[in-house]
């Protein structure tokens, strides 16, 4: 399943939004309930305090002097029913609703109505602070407040209660308002997600359109000015890839141009040799020169193919196999001995039984090119040596000769394609041997260096393959 940034953004926004709305709803409900309860509890307390002003001292104790008209006003309410009761500290009823449940300290609900309070029951908590609680009366929930007051004749309790109609209605209205606010918030979030996310992703879509309309030859970098900061590193990496592709294409064009130029001369010479052979079919020297020309063209073509293969070495190494370097060297020794004998060169070979992970064809080409240069450009009747040994955790391949040598100033240049140092300008070399060697070593993750030969004479080429490739 393909990844969608739009879907991921919607998912990332949806969960926090839902959690926020649910949390806000819970907080809003709690706040509304607190506000409504405190407001109506204040009204109940005011009623209790108003009733307390009608309790006076009498010869036989306390008396409630409240007229029927005042009581009617106290009980008047368009929505709820109002109840009250006044008792003295001994539990004697002074007035009001005798069946009203008793509100006790520590009790939030008393569902068993009793006609009177036992002596001393309310006296257990003669605190002047009001006591609020939820009760059940006549099968309906009520909210009640109990207030203790005293005068010269003694203390008394006033209990005032009402049903919950106004409270529930107020809470419902507040919750409904919060619900509408939440719905509007959800709608606003949906509109923002519908239009805001596409607007935020618009720069990516413009970048996509820009890349889609590019030609295959356009490898110019993408302008970072219009790229969002969040994907700037991705585009920067893409620019790096485009730059590497541009460099690779330029290198490939240069390689093709150089290859065509290098092949033009030997092919022209080959054609000339064929024309001379047609004119003098019996001329042995013409046939010999023709064979030399064919060998030169064949060698050059093989080197060009080897260079192309070496440059693709990174892909080849992905399928590397175990290579026996000793056996690989032994297979080429006979040819080296024959070439050394022709020039009177003392050839020395020292190879340890080593196995590494790599491409056998490329490794054979590496060693063959190094030995070809040494045998070709080394001093006649001189010495050439090949060492392939273990050096710590690395594999060291070293080819040395005592010939003319390569000056330090041009040792880096000799690795360039078709570069030919002055010592080789008159020879039949193509200038590809060391270029091929460097690419092969690079593809195997190794290092190649050029140094002076033994006793400061000649050339010594050293190749180190990393420890990770040692079997």
Steps between C-alpha positions, in 0.01 A plus 500: 500500500637839400570758767282813477621817672148641485359193676779505758439869573127441532563210738747707700249786531186291557610317816613808696193693386261228622686465829500878543126528435417214738723649769356846442148357523575331829657817639210711369241270657684501831532879492133548404387268778718686752374843390133398500523319834674791670251751360191310612661394827545870569126553447418217741732652759335840457158340560629327814642824634173681423302237692745528792395863548146382582603282797455683832514428869174406677410425863510128431814510281519586129222581255482549124299813422448479125173598340327288237561775245874505565512121494320504165760741365780279631354195328421676171696360204390451138706183449593334828335426835647665808506325839613623840500391862600670824584298816664592824799322642279253682332392177170683559337607174451876482352509149523385141497153347534238771548217248806663343800263535765593751837612363775362719874561505676248283180397319439615146176305460227410752209322335301405812281792608419519869237731658736643760865500594601318817618717780859609449529367144557837337685619805786272409627769265405849627731673252389836356634393160231384254483131412392409144394157380296301249189319631194314373156632592164382366688278256688792343857618547535828686782731602497612864688733733504485880585811697548532877416825675445601865352784704427569865250214518740238352620352173293378207543336160354622168488255213402626153479279194377515142461264206761504222298622200669839455843354567464223243357740245788745550759222474331364187509844340864551585595152379304558180691823448828322553387224262427757230839657564664157467311432179608834357857420605478166321363670189778758516760222539350315205506812283859568606599141420313508168659820376802546726670166436482529117627855533789380716581220255481732198880561492557124483252472214676783317830320556344180364371685189841657448677163512235332282539755221880480497673335208727205561803713413417773754701415811526855631450540878161591644471854632467477878342846528145371443543174691339466847748480784366158609604331172801716422744230611324247275526737203861574592574126487314481167718782368804300608367201306438717193853637526644148517291396201616807310862421582450135399341604170781744435754230582322258269495754214869571558573130505318443172675793337841383622425141399394608151812713468725219622342244270515725194880482464549123536201430276642733234835320530323165476326610181834616357663167585215318323546712189876433501436126543260503204767670290773255612335177615832317528671765718571333836581830670161640393327203658704547819408867521136407438509254788652766724228747403226245566656415837520868591137564407392186685699602809354851494143369459550256785635777722206725419263217591699433818481869597124505445468183707721646774290816519196278556691310766277626781210307350717197429636482854145469629512144360864438595634150546802352675817543294819296546770760425781246491322290235411812305868608491626151413278496191688802357857418605596313181417794276695736728803272497502491118480879479771543764734263313464704181634811680737318730308602813550321829142424609422431866159395635403466864138413565335367813192275492235767550129510424293816483147593401491677163454473126755254357506655151564849635769381744673309219490812282644705786804277549544449125509876433751565777728221375455608137624851584793368701612255228445756224662807660752338732872508419634232264699240690351653815273355765123484546337365813145414601396455861155399619510458878308566816582840656332517838130478429543600134606332180804664343563464125833661406658517151846660476754558223838675478428692183481870427241569769220756522576846645292587810350804322315285245414194710141614541466584130600154384169370638308716252364341185727501197769693686846391390813608678806601297665164571215320324420749223692303241353163596185336377314546829155654514523673840215295647678244715527702822156656448353151487702397807377798702134437412530132592664582834240768569214261426647255752529774763882499495782747439774523236823701531812555292842520667865467410633156422769310690802713594317810372500381138208415279135479604311311766119481484333391824140388532331446836165329523306564823477256785128455442571314179751256645356150515 
